[in-house]
Amino acid sequence: MPPLWLLNTLSYERSSPREANTKYAILSHRWKSHPQIGDEIDFQTLNPGALRSHHISLHQHESDEDRARCPLCKIKDACAKAQEQSLKWLWVDTCCIDKTNAVEYTRAINSMFEYYRGATVCYGYLYDVAWLSNAPRELVFGSKDPERHGLASEWFERGWTLQELLAPHKMEFYDRKWTFMGTKQDLAEYLYSLTGIDKRYLLDSREIKKASLATRMSWMAGRTTGYIEDIAYSMLGILDVNMPAQYGEGAKAFMRLQRMLMESSTDDSIFAWTVPKKGLQCYRVLGKLEPWAPSTWGLLAPSPDCFGESRDLVIADKVIPRPYSWTPTGVQFLVAQKSGTEATNWLGLPRKEVNLALNCCRHVNGKPHNVVIHLSKRNGAYVRIQCRDLDPTKDAKPSTNSVLGIDQLLRRALTVAQPDFDPADLVANIVS
């Protein structure tokens, strides 16, 4: 089904067409305010009459930047583009979701990926880019914002725009003047160079499910959102999970997301993360942050930034999944009951130091090496140590109970403590 609300591209009236095959365009953009007109037009402030009477031309704005940031212009120009392509309907996240309706808002958040995948075309509008067809590769998406000199468009740093890049079957990019830059297919090489996302995932959303959880998490590294909770919510479609929105929970949203992934997947790569060299960038909306560099931690990461070095991880072949679950004290998983494994000594008792082989691997010199993380028992509880590195080991693999050559269920439970995390604790105390 199409989104609940769509804009008529001729009248600007909002309607709710119920035909399953309704064709519509969809807008991907960076929310910005305009000095005279104000903030983005939302569900409550949408005024079709004002849009119909808005006839400001390109040259009536003081600058290209003013027009690019003008909410009325953006909606009208997107509608005009859709009309050119004989599309009656347009979906814009700012004014087609009633955020005062909790049920509708949660539905939209959980359906957003499908909204973009189901669109006939997605318009990627880059308000801070001036297209030059002969620009060097590194400047194709270069921002014209003076505060972003030498950087790519701000669109590439936002959390929600990640799924807006991945989901659509057909995507067209436009610069600040609505000059056509090319399709996602045309610009795939540039997009790969900028985002590090393999073209197989960029150009076919059906391939995304084949990527490991760590790989998908890595795509969000370095991105940020206006609300801390949206770091998690903007990844729901990419990770193929549903969960209710609970604004006010802060960074707990990302922890809740990982717990839900543990319930729906046996992909160990969710534990294959490292302390990010550039810090927890996704929380920079809070202000300047102190480095996060713990000597010990739990199995779950505090941020997608921790997966920045894990994008090459794949699920290992022919591995018996290791069940795990969330407990009040941390992550519990099962290890082999038999003795002499990575987690148990020759008596079958838990080791103090555990080198835990995960069911994911990275290729070293063309050969798969399972990833190993290191656990240590401290004060009666296991914690992860050596959090700065993932150890790819050629012959490591998760142990199983084997009876007559048949792998059996793992029996002994082992729990790794999970510390509490609040990014506000990292906000730097800057003394002027």
Buried (B, 14 or more C-beta within 10 A) or exposed (E): EBBBBBBBBEBBEBEEBEEEEBBBBBBBBBBBEBEEBEEBBBBEEBEEEEBEEBEBEEEEBEEBBBBBBBBBBBBBBBBEBBBEEEBBBBBBBBBBBBBEEEEBBBBBBBBBBBBBBBBBBBBBBBBBBBBEEEBEEEBBBBBBBEEBEEBBBBBBBBBBBBBBBBBBBEBBBBBBEBEEBBBBEBBBEBBBEBBBBBBEBBBEBEBBEEBBBBBBBBBBBBBBBEBBBBBBBBBBBBBBBBBEBBBEBBBBBBBBBBBBBBEEBBBBBBBBBBBBEEBBBBBBEBEEBEEBEBEBBBBBBBBBBBBBBBBBBBBBEEBBEBEBEBEEEBBBBBBBBBEEBBBBEEEEEBBEEBBBBBBBBBEEEEEBBBBBBBBBBEEEBBBBBBBEEBBBBEEBBBBBBEEEEEBBEBEBBBBBBBEEBEBEEBBEEEEE
